[in-house]
Amino acid sequence: MLTKLEVPFDVKAADDAGNFEGYASVFNNVDLGDDVIMPGAFTKVKTTRGGRLKLALFHDLTRLVGSAEFRQDDHGLYIKGRINLAVSYARDAYELMKEGTLDSMSIGFNTILAAYEERSGRSIRVIKEAELWEASLVPFGMNPEAQITSVKSDIRLFESALRERMGLSQKEASAVASLGYPALHRDGDNVATAIVDELKQLSTTFNTHFGVSQ
């Protein structure tokens, strides 16, 4: 399951050559989707041949804007990126980034190992190990109501519907959603199994009867 998580991004050391620095992810911080990423969680990273993290615009991997060196420290995932200013849309995005309009970054990752904990009456998913795919420039800034992307929000609705309408526990709903949601939204794949067909029908049922759009 590919998860996308946004964080406010404080651009540091931006220059006219497209270079910038800052944290693309913060550890030990419970987000609005009740997830928390633990220090050192990114044990695998999809990189360029040169070992750099790919940078995209709005998670659109057909609109790559550059690449970045990266490291994990006690605070989070720190990147030293370079926007390719020879690409017109990347140059435009960088100008918006410098002026503060594009003031967040969102990371895309697959969860490898996670556990649930109760904290202050909330069930928190603690992400202990993950595979990092990319980091994107996004426009939501410091608004706490806009720090979770639509992909993550949709899968939360899917889990909620499974719990409320089918009586599943949170653990069961998360397991079903992790299996079913990516299959429902996988592009360009020829997977045609019975379970995928059943999940597609389940998604249609939710949308029709319960108002949960997948």
Protein Blocks (a to p, Z undefined) as FASTA:
>chain_A
ZZddddddddehiafkopacddfbdehiacfkopacdehklmbccddfkopacddehhia
klcfbdcdddddfklccddddddfkbmklmmmmmmmmnomamcdcdddddfbdcdddeeh
iacdddfbdcdfbdcddfkljalklmccfklmmmmmmmmmmmmmnopafklmmmmmmmmm
mmmmpghiabdcfklmmmmmmmmmmmmmnopaZZ
